[in-house]
Amino acid sequence: MDLNVSSQPRARRERPKVVSLTDAAAERVREIMGKAEKPYAGLRVGVKNGGCAGQEYVLEYADTAGPLDEVVEDKGVTILVEPKAVLFLIGTVIDYDVTKLSAKFTFRNPNETDACGCGESVTIQPAQAD
């Protein structure tokens, strides 16, 4: 019985990005980072416990990439995803919305199952393998 197994490693397919940015979000991040008091390695994105729905998104400047950060390059922006947040953020699109009364980053996350009335916190289930 010949299984015809090659000893050559298979080429890995490119992994999908954990998060992505809309054009508006990328433009705003580039603008903010360009005005920062010093150069940063990128934008750190994460999730923390808090708020009435249980979890909150976190955006902050990142001085350096952590050894386990998921590094995403999108539209000229470096995004560093905290390791503990990866499964909660898979497939998330970050947008920047401007209305008459506010301007803010918003998250379209397929893993969200609930959100509080004020929009400051969410409930997120980790992504499941299909």
ABEGO torsion letter per residue (X at the ends): XBAGBBABBBBBBBBBBABBBBAAAAAAAAAAAAABABBBAEBBBBBBBEEAAGBBBBBBBBABBBAABBBBBBGGBBBBBBAAAAAAABGBBBBBBBBAABBBBBBBBAABABBBAAGABBBBBBBBBX
